[in-house]
Amino acid sequence: MNIYRAHVLICGGTGCTSSGSAKIHEEFDKLLKEKGLENEVKVVQTGCFGLCALGPVVVVYPEGSFYSLVKVEDVKEIVEEHLLKGRIVDRLLYKEDNKSNEVKPLSEVQFYKKQKRIALRNCGVINPEDINEAIAVDAYQALGKVLTEMTPEQVIDTMLASGLRGRGGAGFPTGMKWKFAAASKNDQKYVCCNADEGDPGAFMDRSVLEGDPHTVIEAMEIAGYAIGANQGYIYIRAEYPIAVRRLQIAIDQAKELGLLGKNIFGTGFDFDLEIRLGAGAFVCGEETALMNSIEGNRGEPRPRPPFPAVKGLFAKPTILNNVETYANIPVIINKGAEWFASIGTEKSKGTKVFALGGKINNTGLVEVPMGTTLREIVEEIGGGCPNGKKFKAAQTGGPSGGCIPASLIDTEIDYDSLMSIGSMMGSGGLIVMDEDNCMVDIAKFFLEFTVDESCGKCAPCRIGTKRLYEMLEKITSGKAEMEDLDKLEELCYAIKESALCGLGQTAPNPVLSTLRYFKDEYIAHVKDKTCPAGVCKALVNYHIDPDKCKGCSLCSKKCPAGAISGEIKSPFTIDTIKCVKCGVCMDTCKFGAIYKK
């Protein structure tokens, strides 16, 4: 067994992989062999480090040097300077402020210092394809404790005492769900994992499975022991090939070591696990639709009651939790319910993982204690909006959530606080918007997604969401009247009260929240026939400021519609009738003379 003097950790998550981290890995292997360092330096493929905006990421230990935006051609310099001569490559180091050369330890960097990684604790730390590395950071220790020291009732009591709530969106107490399933008497029960994750901009569950698949396997075994189940299914979308592959590797390795399958730890407890691939239907994130899909049926929700804890998969008692929920369970068993309950707020315990995206500088994956304010996430961890733009709103909960305006930026992020302002936690997508976003257009975007993803089983969702989208289309095209806003709101509440499942019941949330906080934008679209943000094409015209125009004619040459005319060295003008509103002129102008109004 080699004792390595240095370890090179390379992010192997989807984001960095798409930016070429696999080729960087190959280059390290090749150059280390050429330099005779292959027995001194170990190259490790890990999961996501979180700071996706700066990938590919390479971290070199024992120094902990965090290299960002690494290219294949940079590998030679890292090998020759850092690994061979011991000189850190300063130009590749992540610096919090590009204007200074100060390099801080990652624990003191704004992006990381307010985070507390529980679900993501091993992502970016271990090789997810090596079970020995997972065991080295306590994988399967909680399972061993549960099977040898605790009764099923004690496991459930621990979950209840921890205060862990489902991280899939609704926030139902995990221990309570397990208690209901344990109380259901049947010859067969099932444990399911929702790894479908269909919200636009969400990639939390994917990252956990890519970086630490064994934590989910272990947690599902613990759940099986608690409720009396011996079979589990992980439902994951086929669009996550890296997560699927690593999950299957983890399952195979766990079976090989006797940590999954028959007579685990010699206790007589059996538990097997299978993967089921989804085809990317958003509605299959709803628990009963997911179970229908696993059974080989069309992914449509079922009326409830009976709830899955009584009659779920194959009409047997079933529990379903999502990936992030499961990722917390081994830690709760190892460290105790009281430790977990000490983190977060009174009614929302622990941490929450967010996929931070949109108009934000530090796009990536963050995990913060419940009760952290939106301001801390956006301004401190996220680094604010790019190009000095003002923060306008944040969408949490995806198509099922709502927009939080800048006036509520100090709202604490927990289940109850978000519900009270018309949003919801959701699975953890957090999309940031700046002053250039039109909130009516944002509502229309989410409605369009919901219309496409509706399974069509119930009329309120199948027909109602389509009518909502048509109303928003009417508003953004400048053809609506003021009474249409009242009809819009009335239809929203009708759908919420009558749709069959959570997808339909929450589909109006983006519309209702934008109506609540940004009604002035709706009125401007309807009454003034203008889009304040200059996004809705039908309500926008392009103009040239004669004081700024230098008469260079570049915009005229680039215009595909021949809508711009003028004399060289004199101000040009745009014919708004001919203009197709493509924006090429505005992108082309070097003097900022063209604007939208």
ZATITOR-910012 format. One line per field, with one value per residue (C-alpha): residue in three letters; x, y, z. Coordinates in steps of 0.001 Angstrom, whole numbers, plus 524288, in hexadecimal, padded with zeros to 5 digits. Layout:
# residues N
resn [ALA, ...]
xx [X, ...]
yy [Y, ...]
zz [Z, ...]
//
This chain:
# residues 597
resn [MET, ASN, ILE, TYR, ARG, ALA, HIS, VAL, LEU, ILE, CYS, GLY, GLY, THR, GLY, CYS, THR, SER, SER, GLY, SER, ALA, LYS, ILE, HIS, GLU, GLU, PHE, ASP, LYS, LEU, LEU, LYS, GLU, LYS, GLY, LEU, GLU, ASN, GLU, VAL, LYS, VAL, VAL, GLN, THR, GLY, CYS, PHE, GLY, LEU, CYS, ALA, LEU, GLY, PRO, VAL, VAL, VAL, VAL, TYR, PRO, GLU, GLY, SER, PHE, TYR, SER, LEU, VAL, LYS, VAL, GLU, ASP, VAL, LYS, GLU, ILE, VAL, GLU, GLU, HIS, LEU, LEU, LYS, GLY, ARG, ILE, VAL, ASP, ARG, LEU, LEU, TYR, LYS, GLU, ASP, ASN, LYS, SER, ASN, GLU, VAL, LYS, PRO, LEU, SER, GLU, VAL, GLN, PHE, TYR, LYS, LYS, GLN, LYS, ARG, ILE, ALA, LEU, ARG, ASN, CYS, GLY, VAL, ILE, ASN, PRO, GLU, ASP, ILE, ASN, GLU, ALA, ILE, ALA, VAL, ASP, ALA, TYR, GLN, ALA, LEU, GLY, LYS, VAL, LEU, THR, GLU, MET, THR, PRO, GLU, GLN, VAL, ILE, ASP, THR, MET, LEU, ALA, SER, GLY, LEU, ARG, GLY, ARG, GLY, GLY, ALA, GLY, PHE, PRO, THR, GLY, MET, LYS, TRP, LYS, PHE, ALA, ALA, ALA, SER, LYS, ASN, ASP, GLN, LYS, TYR, VAL, CYS, CYS, ASN, ALA, ASP, GLU, GLY, ASP, PRO, GLY, ALA, PHE, MET, ASP, ARG, SER, VAL, LEU, GLU, GLY, ASP, PRO, HIS, THR, VAL, ILE, GLU, ALA, MET, GLU, ILE, ALA, GLY, TYR, ALA, ILE, GLY, ALA, ASN, GLN, GLY, TYR, ILE, TYR, ILE, ARG, ALA, GLU, TYR, PRO, ILE, ALA, VAL, ARG, ARG, LEU, GLN, ILE, ALA, ILE, ASP, GLN, ALA, LYS, GLU, LEU, GLY, LEU, LEU, GLY, LYS, ASN, ILE, PHE, GLY, THR, GLY, PHE, ASP, PHE, ASP, LEU, GLU, ILE, ARG, LEU, GLY, ALA, GLY, ALA, PHE, VAL, CYS, GLY, GLU, GLU, THR, ALA, LEU, MET, ASN, SER, ILE, GLU, GLY, ASN, ARG, GLY, GLU, PRO, ARG, PRO, ARG, PRO, PRO, PHE, PRO, ALA, VAL, LYS, GLY, LEU, PHE, ALA, LYS, PRO, THR, ILE, LEU, ASN, ASN, VAL, GLU, THR, TYR, ALA, ASN, ILE, PRO, VAL, ILE, ILE, ASN, LYS, GLY, ALA, GLU, TRP, PHE, ALA, SER, ILE, GLY, THR, GLU, LYS, SER, LYS, GLY, THR, LYS, VAL, PHE, ALA, LEU, GLY, GLY, LYS, ILE, ASN, ASN, THR, GLY, LEU, VAL, GLU, VAL, PRO, MET, GLY, THR, THR, LEU, ARG, GLU, ILE, VAL, GLU, GLU, ILE, GLY, GLY, GLY, CYS, PRO, ASN, GLY, LYS, LYS, PHE, LYS, ALA, ALA, GLN, THR, GLY, GLY, PRO, SER, GLY, GLY, CYS, ILE, PRO, ALA, SER, LEU, ILE, ASP, THR, GLU, ILE, ASP, TYR, ASP, SER, LEU, MET, SER, ILE, GLY, SER, MET, MET, GLY, SER, GLY, GLY, LEU, ILE, VAL, MET, ASP, GLU, ASP, ASN, CYS, MET, VAL, ASP, ILE, ALA, LYS, PHE, PHE, LEU, GLU, PHE, THR, VAL, ASP, GLU, SER, CYS, GLY, LYS, CYS, ALA, PRO, CYS, ARG, ILE, GLY, THR, LYS, ARG, LEU, TYR, GLU, MET, LEU, GLU, LYS, ILE, THR, SER, GLY, LYS, ALA, GLU, MET, GLU, ASP, LEU, ASP, LYS, LEU, GLU, GLU, LEU, CYS, TYR, ALA, ILE, LYS, GLU, SER, ALA, LEU, CYS, GLY, LEU, GLY, GLN, THR, ALA, PRO, ASN, PRO, VAL, LEU, SER, THR, LEU, ARG, TYR, PHE, LYS, ASP, GLU, TYR, ILE, ALA, HIS, VAL, LYS, ASP, LYS, THR, CYS, PRO, ALA, GLY, VAL, CYS, LYS, ALA, LEU, VAL, ASN, TYR, HIS, ILE, ASP, PRO, ASP, LYS, CYS, LYS, GLY, CYS, SER, LEU, CYS, SER, LYS, LYS, CYS, PRO, ALA, GLY, ALA, ILE, SER, GLY, GLU, ILE, LYS, SER, PRO, PHE, THR, ILE, ASP, THR, ILE, LYS, CYS, VAL, LYS, CYS, GLY, VAL, CYS, MET, ASP, THR, CYS, LYS, PHE, GLY, ALA, ILE, TYR, LYS, LYS]
xx [80000, 805CD, 80734, 80558, 80BB1, 8015B, 7F37A, 7ED99, 7DED3, 7D7C7, 7C947, 7C225, 7B482, 7AC39, 7AFB0, 7BE6B, 7BDA3, 7B6B8, 7C1FC, 7CC42, 7D048, 7D19F, 7DC1C, 7E2D9, 7E2F0, 7E8FA, 7F351, 7F725, 7F86F, 800D0, 809EE, 80B8B, 80FC6, 81947, 81F54, 81FCA, 8164A, 80B5F, 80F12, 8105C, 8046A, 7F6B7, 7EC93, 7DEB5, 7D1ED, 7C810, 7BA6C, 7B681, 7BE03, 7B290, 7B8A5, 7B3EA, 7B5F8, 7C4B3, 7C5DB, 7CD33, 7D258, 7DEED, 7E304, 7F0A5, 7F33F, 7F9B1, 7FA5D, 7EBE7, 7EEDA, 7E1F7, 7E457, 7D8D2, 7D584, 7E044, 7E31E, 7EA10, 7F5AB, 7F6ED, 7F989, 807C4, 80A6F, 803B0, 80B76, 818A8, 81762, 80EA8, 8103D, 81E7A, 82471, 81ACF, 8176B, 808DF, 803DC, 7FEB4, 7F818, 7EEC1, 7EAE9, 7DD0B, 7DD07, 7D0A4, 7D2E3, 7D889, 7DD7F, 7E6D9, 7F0A7, 7EC59, 7EA60, 7E219, 7E007, 7D354, 7CD0F, 7CE7B, 7C9C0, 7BC3B, 7B6DE, 7BA42, 7BB23, 7AC71, 7A9DE, 7A86D, 7A9CF, 7A218, 79B5B, 7A713, 7B11C, 7B89B, 7B6A6, 7C3BE, 7CA7F, 7CA17, 7CA75, 7BC20, 7BFF0, 7C832, 7C097, 7CCF3, 7CDE9, 7BF90, 7C1D6, 7CD84, 7C423, 7BA7F, 7B1E0, 7A992, 7AD59, 79F9A, 799CE, 7A23F, 79DE2, 78F94, 78FE5, 797A9, 793BE, 78645, 7787B, 77049, 76844, 77486, 778AF, 76B7F, 76BE8, 7795A, 77406, 76892, 77175, 77AA6, 76FD5, 77445, 76A23, 76966, 77287, 76A81, 761E0, 7563D, 75E51, 7569B, 75D47, 7659A, 763DD, 75524, 754FD, 75D2C, 75479, 74841, 74EBD, 753F6, 74637, 740A5, 74040, 743B6, 74C19, 753BB, 757CD, 7603D, 769CB, 76AAE, 773E1, 76FB7, 77BA0, 7737F, 77619, 76E94, 76EBD, 7756A, 782A9, 782FA, 78E85, 78FB9, 78BE7, 79404, 7A005, 79E14, 79CE6, 7A8B6, 7B0FD, 7AC5A, 7A31D, 7A5AB, 79F07, 79212, 7939A, 796A1, 78B35, 78190, 78621, 783F4, 77652, 77393, 77772, 76EF6, 76270, 764A4, 767E7, 771DD, 77130, 77473, 77397, 77AE5, 77358, 77CE6, 77BAD, 78347, 788B8, 79202, 79B77, 7A6D9, 79E2D, 797F8, 7A52A, 7AB18, 79EEB, 79F7A, 7ADFD, 7AB00, 7A005, 7A8D3, 7B3FB, 7AAFE, 7A5B5, 7B36B, 7B731, 7AA92, 7A5AD, 799B7, 791FF, 79032, 7932B, 799A1, 7A3B0, 79F63, 792F0, 7893B, 784C9, 78342, 78234, 783D0, 783E8, 780ED, 781AE, 77620, 77860, 76E8B, 76C5D, 76CE1, 75E86, 75D3E, 7508A, 757FC, 75DAD, 7503B, 750F4, 7456C, 748E0, 756C2, 751BD, 748F3, 754EA, 75D03, 751EB, 75319, 746BF, 7448D, 749FE, 73D42, 739BF, 72FCA, 7254F, 72904, 72543, 72963, 736F6, 74325, 7463E, 739EB, 738E3, 74448, 74D37, 746B0, 73B95, 744BD, 748C5, 7537D, 75BAF, 7616D, 76BB9, 7748F, 7835B, 7867F, 77D88, 78468, 791D6, 78F28, 78B28, 7984F, 79DA3, 791D4, 793E2, 7A285, 7A212, 794CA, 78782, 78ADD, 796B0, 78EA1, 78359, 78CBE, 78EC4, 784AE, 77832, 76DB1, 7653C, 76F56, 77AEE, 787EE, 78D08, 787E0, 78F1D, 78C59, 79025, 79347, 7917E, 78C7B, 791D5, 79BF5, 7AACB, 7AD81, 7A511, 7A5DA, 7A184, 7A022, 79BDA, 797E8, 79139, 7828E, 77FB0, 78A9E, 78524, 78351, 78C60, 79774, 795BA, 794A9, 79E26, 7A84D, 7A8AB, 7A404, 7AC0B, 7A085, 79BCE, 7A5D8, 7A98B, 7A4CB, 7967F, 78C79, 7866D, 77801, 77297, 77599, 76D67, 76D73, 76635, 7671A, 75A27, 7534A, 75921, 7584F, 7605B, 765FD, 767C8, 77390, 76B70, 76B24, 77983, 77B3D, 7716F, 776B8, 77719, 76EF9, 76268, 758FB, 75F13, 75EAD, 7509E, 74C7F, 7514B, 74B43, 756E5, 75BC2, 76876, 766E4, 771FC, 77BE0, 77D0D, 77FA5, 77F41, 783DB, 77E6B, 78362, 77D83, 77DDC, 77419, 765A8, 75DA7, 751F7, 75AF9, 7609B, 752EC, 7503F, 75CCD, 7590B, 74B0C, 74FFE, 7582B, 74C89, 743AE, 74DBF, 74F88, 74152, 73D88, 72FDD, 7289D, 72073, 71997, 71DBD, 72C03, 72A95, 72195, 7234E, 731FC, 730AF, 7269C, 72F9F, 73ACF, 73221, 72E4C, 73C90, 73F98, 734B0, 73A60, 74852, 743C1, 73C8C, 72EE6, 7294C, 71FC5, 71F81, 7146B, 71D50, 7259F, 719DB, 716C7, 724F6, 724CA, 71780, 71C00, 72856, 72076, 716FE, 72258, 728AD, 71C23, 7185E, 72484, 72734, 73582, 73FFE, 7445D, 73736, 73458, 74104, 741DE, 73B68, 74556, 74EBF, 74335, 73D56, 74A48, 74DC8, 7400F, 741B3, 74F10, 7505C, 74287, 747AB, 74E99, 7420A, 73AEA, 745A9, 74429, 73555, 7329B, 73EA6, 7420B, 75043, 759A2, 76183, 76CC0, 76CF6, 76B67, 75E2E, 760CB, 75310, 753C7, 7619C, 76758, 775AC, 77A3A, 786FA, 78B4D, 78FBC, 798D8, 7A059, 79FF7, 7ACE5, 7A76B, 7B097, 7A5F5, 7A9CD, 79C07, 79654, 79F72, 79BEA, 78D21, 786C2, 77A33, 78002, 778F7, 78445, 787D6, 78FF8, 79BED, 7A9E2, 7AE6F, 7A052, 79694, 78F80, 78124, 7794B, 76C99, 76471, 75B01, 765B9, 76D0E, 76C07, 77112, 77C41, 78569, 79107, 7927D, 7933D, 79D66, 7A548, 7A598, 7B284, 7ADC8, 7A1B1, 79944, 78E79, 7845E, 77760, 76AE4]
yy [80000, 80D08, 81864, 82443, 8314B, 838DC, 8371C, 83DFD, 83EB7, 84188, 844A2, 83A11, 83FC0, 8425B, 850D8, 84F09, 842EF, 84AEB, 854A7, 84A36, 84545, 8374B, 83BD3, 8431C, 83666, 82F1E, 839AF, 838C0, 829F2, 82B29, 835CC, 82FCB, 82323, 82A7C, 83134, 82494, 829DF, 81FE5, 81926, 825FE, 82D8B, 827E3, 82DB8, 82C5E, 82EA9, 834A6, 83A35, 84881, 85289, 85BF1, 86795, 86378, 870E7, 86EE3, 86101, 858F3, 858C3, 8521C, 851A4, 84D57, 84809, 848CD, 85772, 8583B, 860AC, 8636E, 8651D, 86A1E, 86B27, 86164, 85DF5, 85202, 85A84, 85EEA, 8511B, 8512D, 85D50, 85790, 84AEC, 85151, 85CBE, 85805, 8494E, 84881, 8550A, 85831, 8659A, 868C2, 86E0B, 87B15, 87F14, 87378, 874E0, 878DC, 886C4, 88C03, 899A3, 89A47, 8A7F1, 8A30C, 897F9, 893D1, 8851C, 880DF, 8734D, 86DFB, 86DEC, 87CCD, 87F3C, 8857F, 87A8D, 87029, 87654, 87735, 869A8, 85D75, 85122, 84593, 83FC6, 843F4, 8403F, 836AB, 83D19, 841DB, 83A05, 82BC8, 823EE, 82015, 813EC, 80E48, 80879, 807FB, 816CE, 817AF, 80E48, 81689, 821E9, 81991, 813DF, 80880, 80B84, 81073, 80445, 7FBAF, 8033E, 8024D, 7F3B4, 7EFE8, 7F9CC, 7FF5F, 7FA73, 7FF39, 8073D, 80DE1, 8115E, 817BE, 81ECF, 82425, 8294E, 82FA2, 835D1, 83B1E, 84322, 83F38, 84331, 83E70, 8461E, 84342, 84F27, 84CD0, 84BAB, 8407B, 83B1B, 82F79, 8282D, 82984, 823D5, 81853, 8165B, 8154D, 80B53, 80362, 802AC, 7FD22, 7EE55, 7E73C, 7DC19, 7E55A, 7F394, 7FC5E, 807A3, 8110F, 81C4B, 8279E, 82B92, 830DE, 83F4D, 84601, 8544E, 85D52, 86135, 856C3, 84D7A, 84ABC, 83C66, 839C5, 83F37, 836EC, 82A8B, 82E52, 8317D, 8285D, 81D97, 814B1, 81E24, 81C35, 80D68, 80CE1, 815BC, 80DAF, 80169, 80848, 80C3A, 7FE3E, 7F93A, 80380, 80041, 7F1CF, 7F25A, 7EA16, 7F04A, 7FDDF, 80534, 8116F, 818C8, 8215A, 82886, 822BE, 83060, 82E77, 8248F, 82759, 82606, 8198C, 8135A, 816C9, 81253, 8051D, 803E7, 8070A, 7FCF1, 7F27D, 7F5A8, 7F58F, 7E836, 7E304, 7E6CA, 7E181, 7EF18, 7ED70, 7E10E, 7D54D, 7D46B, 7E1CA, 7E25E, 7D497, 7D9D9, 7D2A9, 7DF63, 7DEC9, 7EA7E, 7EB6C, 7F772, 7F9E0, 805AF, 809C5, 813D2, 81EA5, 82506, 832FE, 8354D, 84019, 83A4D, 82E15, 8360B, 8347C, 8285D, 820AC, 823D8, 81F4F, 81273, 81084, 81254, 80871, 7FEBB, 8009F, 808B4, 81673, 8208E, 82627, 8298C, 821E2, 8279E, 827E0, 82217, 81749, 81CC3, 81522, 8118D, 8092A, 805F3, 80A0E, 802E1, 7F675, 7F9A5, 7F700, 80042, 80913, 8149D, 81E3D, 82864, 8300F, 82F21, 83AA0, 8359A, 8287E, 82EFB, 834A2, 827DF, 8210B, 82D74, 82E6D, 82060, 82257, 82FAF, 82F06, 83557, 8403A, 84450, 84556, 84C33, 85684, 85B56, 863C0, 869B3, 86524, 85ED0, 85CAC, 854E1, 8525C, 857DF, 85992, 857CB, 861B0, 861D7, 87033, 87505, 87FDF, 88DBC, 88AC3, 88B60, 87ECF, 874D0, 8680C, 85F17, 86467, 85E40, 86767, 8660C, 8681B, 87620, 87BEF, 8880C, 889A8, 89579, 88D1B, 8832E, 88D12, 897B2, 8909C, 88293, 8857C, 891D2, 899F1, 89C56, 89DBD, 8AABB, 8B2C1, 8AFFD, 8B11E, 8A4F7, 8A485, 8976C, 88936, 87D7F, 87225, 86572, 865B4, 86538, 86212, 86D69, 87C0D, 88841, 88F27, 89DC7, 8A5E2, 8AC2C, 89EED, 89BB1, 89A7D, 88F4B, 88366, 87772, 86D06, 865D4, 86E8A, 87BAA, 8789E, 873D0, 88049, 888D3, 88095, 87840, 86AE1, 863B5, 85A14, 850C0, 85BCE, 86332, 871AB, 87A18, 8882A, 89312, 8A0DF, 8ADA6, 8A8ED, 89E00, 89FDF, 89969, 89713, 89029, 8881E, 883B5, 88032, 8784B, 86FDE, 86E4E, 869E1, 85F94, 85AEE, 85A26, 851AF, 848E9, 8471A, 838C5, 83CD6, 833FA, 83EC8, 849EE, 854F2, 85275, 84DF2, 858FD, 86305, 864B6, 86601, 870EA, 87781, 87721, 87CDB, 8880B, 88AF9, 88A5E, 89421, 89D31, 89C9E, 89F28, 8AB84, 8A66B, 8A52C, 8ADF8, 8B11F, 8A785, 89CB8, 89E36, 89B01, 88F28, 88AE8, 88B04, 88473, 87944, 87799, 874F6, 86C04, 8637A, 8633F, 85E78, 85425, 84E00, 83FCB, 84055, 84995, 84D30, 85308, 85870, 86035, 863D0, 87133, 8751B, 87C63, 8842D, 88729, 88B46, 8944F, 89A06, 89C47, 8A2D0, 8A7FE, 8ABF2, 8B8DE, 8B157, 8AA73, 8B787, 8BD7C, 8B24D, 8B36E, 8C1CD, 8C888, 8BDE5, 8BE37, 8B468, 8BBB7, 8B212, 8B28C, 8A3D8, 8A1A0, 8A3D1, 8A7DA, 8B345, 8B7CE, 8C0B2, 8C37E, 8D18F, 8D8AF, 8E3C0, 8EE73, 8F43E, 8E779, 8E2AE, 8E4FB, 8E1A4, 8D60D, 8CE75, 8C16A, 8BF2B, 8C1B8, 8B7E8, 8AD79, 8AFAC, 8A3C8, 8AB37, 8B791, 8BF8C, 8C8DA, 8D438, 8E092, 8E7B6, 8E491, 8ECFC, 8F13E, 8EAF6, 8DF17, 8DBC6, 8CF21, 8CCE9, 8C64C, 8C0CC, 8B97E, 8B5BC, 8A730, 8A9E6, 8A030, 8A8C8, 8A744, 8B5FC, 8B7AD, 8ACE6, 8B2D1, 8C117, 8C485, 8D17C, 8CD79, 8D5CC, 8CBBA, 8C92F, 8C239, 8C8EC]
zz [80000, 7FBB3, 80519, 7FC76, 7FFB4, 7F813, 7F34B, 7E78D, 7E896, 7DBCE, 7DB55, 7D3DA, 7D512, 7C91D, 7C882, 7C8BB, 7C032, 7B5C9, 7B6A2, 7B442, 7C1C4, 7BC9B, 7B2FA, 7BE0D, 7C5C6, 7BA3E, 7B8AC, 7C713, 7C606, 7B9D4, 7BEE8, 7CC67, 7C5E7, 7BD24, 7C901, 7D0F1, 7DB11, 7D967, 7E642, 7EDB1, 7E932, 7E883, 7DF64, 7E4B4, 7DD9E, 7E70E, 7E6F9, 7E67B, 7EE9D, 7ED8C, 7E6C0, 7D946, 7D32C, 7D44E, 7CF40, 7CBBA, 7D9B0, 7DE16, 7EC72, 7F065, 7FE10, 807D1, 804C7, 80171, 7F58B, 7EEA2, 7E012, 7D822, 7C9A6, 7C6E7, 7B8C7, 7B35A, 7AFA8, 7BE02, 7C2D8, 7BEB4, 7C6DC, 7D2E1, 7D19E, 7CF23, 7D87F, 7E393, 7E3E0, 7DF9F, 7E52D, 7F01B, 7EAAB, 7EA9C, 7DDA0, 7E23F, 7D58E, 7D610, 7E45D, 7E775, 7EC52, 7F24F, 7ECFE, 7DF4C, 7E237, 7ECAB, 7ED99, 7FB2B, 7FC5E, 807EE, 80D98, 807FD, 81572, 81594, 807BD, 8071D, 7FEB1, 808BB, 8162F, 818AB, 81382, 81BBF, 813B6, 818E0, 80D0B, 804C5, 80F25, 80689, 7F944, 7F464, 7FF11, 7FAB0, 7EE35, 7ECC1, 7E517, 7F022, 7FB8B, 803CE, 80382, 8077B, 812CC, 81704, 81944, 8212B, 81676, 81B96, 829A7, 82C64, 82623, 82ED2, 83AD4, 83715, 8344F, 84060, 84ABC, 84780, 8459F, 83A1E, 843B8, 848E5, 83B0B, 8386F, 8458B, 841D8, 834FF, 83BFC, 8463B, 83BCF, 83599, 827EA, 81DDB, 80FD2, 80706, 7FADA, 7FC64, 80543, 811AD, 817DB, 82437, 8202F, 82D04, 82C1A, 81E60, 82302, 82EDF, 82662, 81D71, 828E1, 82EA4, 821EC, 822C7, 81641, 81137, 80867, 80998, 8013A, 802B7, 7F739, 7F416, 7EB9D, 7E3A5, 7D866, 7DB77, 7D094, 7D4D4, 7CAED, 7D04E, 7DAFC, 7DC31, 7EACF, 7EABA, 7DEA6, 7E56B, 7F1AB, 7E987, 7E155, 7ED35, 7F814, 7F364, 7FF0E, 8087B, 80151, 800BF, 80F53, 812C9, 80ADB, 811F6, 81EF7, 81A70, 81646, 823B8, 82A4B, 822F9, 82067, 811DE, 80A95, 7FD0F, 7F856, 7EB6F, 7E750, 7DCDA, 7D560, 7C890, 7BD3F, 7BA4A, 7C5DB, 7BFCB, 7C908, 7D518, 7CFDA, 7CCF1, 7DA25, 7E13A, 7DA8D, 7DDAE, 7EBF3, 7EC91, 7E6A7, 7EFF5, 7FBE0, 7F7E4, 7F5E6, 803D6, 809A2, 80D2F, 80489, 801E4, 80AD1, 81962, 81A83, 82599, 8292F, 82F52, 826B2, 8207B, 811AD, 808B3, 7FA15, 7F16B, 7E31C, 7DA1E, 7D1CC, 7C71B, 7C4A5, 7B77F, 7BC7D, 7BFAB, 7C9D2, 7CEEE, 7D311, 7DE15, 7E45D, 7ECD8, 7E792, 7D966, 7DC33, 7E19F, 7D5D7, 7CD3D, 7D4F9, 7D312, 7C462, 7C319, 7BDF1, 7C76D, 7CC91, 7DA99, 7E25E, 7EB12, 7F976, 80305, 803AF, 805C7, 801AF, 80FD3, 80F3A, 800C4, 7F84A, 7EEE7, 7E9D6, 7F36F, 7FEF5, 80A16, 804CF, 80920, 7FF85, 802C3, 7F9DE, 7F8D3, 801B5, 80C6B, 80C51, 80C31, 819B6, 82030, 8227A, 828C4, 831BE, 83637, 8384E, 83EDC, 84567, 843B7, 84D3F, 84547, 838D5, 83FB1, 844DD, 836EA, 83002, 83552, 83EB6, 8344A, 82990, 82E7D, 827FE, 81B41, 80D6E, 800AE, 7F5EE, 7E7B8, 7E630, 7D84C, 7CFA9, 7D082, 7DAF4, 7DAFD, 7E27D, 7DBA4, 7E2EF, 7EDB8, 7FB8D, 8085F, 81345, 82088, 82023, 823FF, 81BC1, 81538, 806AC, 8076E, 80CD8, 801EC, 7F6E3, 7FB09, 80341, 7FE7E, 7F0B5, 7EF22, 7EA60, 7DC90, 7D18F, 7CB4E, 7D6D4, 7D3D3, 7DEBD, 7E4B4, 7E137, 7E587, 7E85E, 7E495, 7EE11, 7EC00, 7DD3E, 7D5BB, 7E289, 7EA13, 7E9E1, 7E7AE, 7F383, 7F0E6, 7F4C5, 7FF8E, 80671, 804A8, 81367, 81424, 81B32, 81282, 8193B, 81620, 81D75, 81A09, 80B86, 80C1F, 81329, 807E0, 7FD1A, 7F96A, 7FDA7, 80029, 7F50E, 7F290, 7F313, 7E662, 7E8EC, 7DCC1, 7DE39, 7D5B0, 7D3C1, 7CED2, 7C0C8, 7C34D, 7C046, 7CAF7, 7C21F, 7B8A6, 7C3E8, 7C7E0, 7B9AF, 7B8F4, 7C48C, 7BF9C, 7B265, 7B95A, 7C15D, 7B571, 7AE96, 7BA76, 7BE69, 7BD6D, 7B915, 7C281, 7C8D5, 7C1D5, 7CB2B, 7C7EB, 7B9DA, 7B5AE, 7C082, 7BF53, 7B09D, 7B25D, 7BC43, 7B299, 7A7DD, 7B0EF, 7B3BA, 7A538, 7A2FD, 7AD54, 7A844, 79A56, 79E75, 79B4C, 7A916, 7B05C, 7BEDE, 7C193, 7BC97, 7C8CD, 7D151, 7C8D3, 7C9C5, 7D895, 7D952, 7D0AF, 7D8CF, 7E51F, 7DDE9, 7D94C, 7E6C7, 7ED0F, 7E32E, 7DD04, 7E033, 7E442, 7E8FD, 7DB4C, 7D7BE, 7E548, 7E58F, 7D71C, 7D950, 7E3D5, 7DAB6, 7D54F, 7E297, 7E89A, 7DD4B, 7DD92, 7EC10, 7EBC1, 7DDE6, 7DA33, 7D51F, 7CA49, 7C687, 7C633, 7BDBE, 7B40F, 7B3C1, 7B57B, 7B008, 7A625, 7AA72, 7B071, 7BAF0, 7B9EA, 7AB0F, 7A9AA, 7A34A, 794C9, 79113, 79AA7, 797E4, 78D90, 78ACD, 789EA, 78722, 79000, 78674, 790AA, 7920D, 78402, 77CC9, 76F68, 76D89, 76613, 76C4C, 7718F, 76411, 75DC4, 767CF, 767C2, 76124, 75E18, 75822, 76286, 7658F, 75CC7, 75D35, 75834, 75C3B, 767B8, 76A55, 773E6, 76E45, 7709B, 77205, 76AA0, 7754B, 76B31, 763EF, 7705F, 773DE, 781AE, 780E1, 788F4, 77FC3, 77EA5, 78D5B, 78E7E, 7835A, 787B8, 78E35, 7939B, 79B53, 79268, 79062, 79B05, 79CD1, 7A0F8]
//
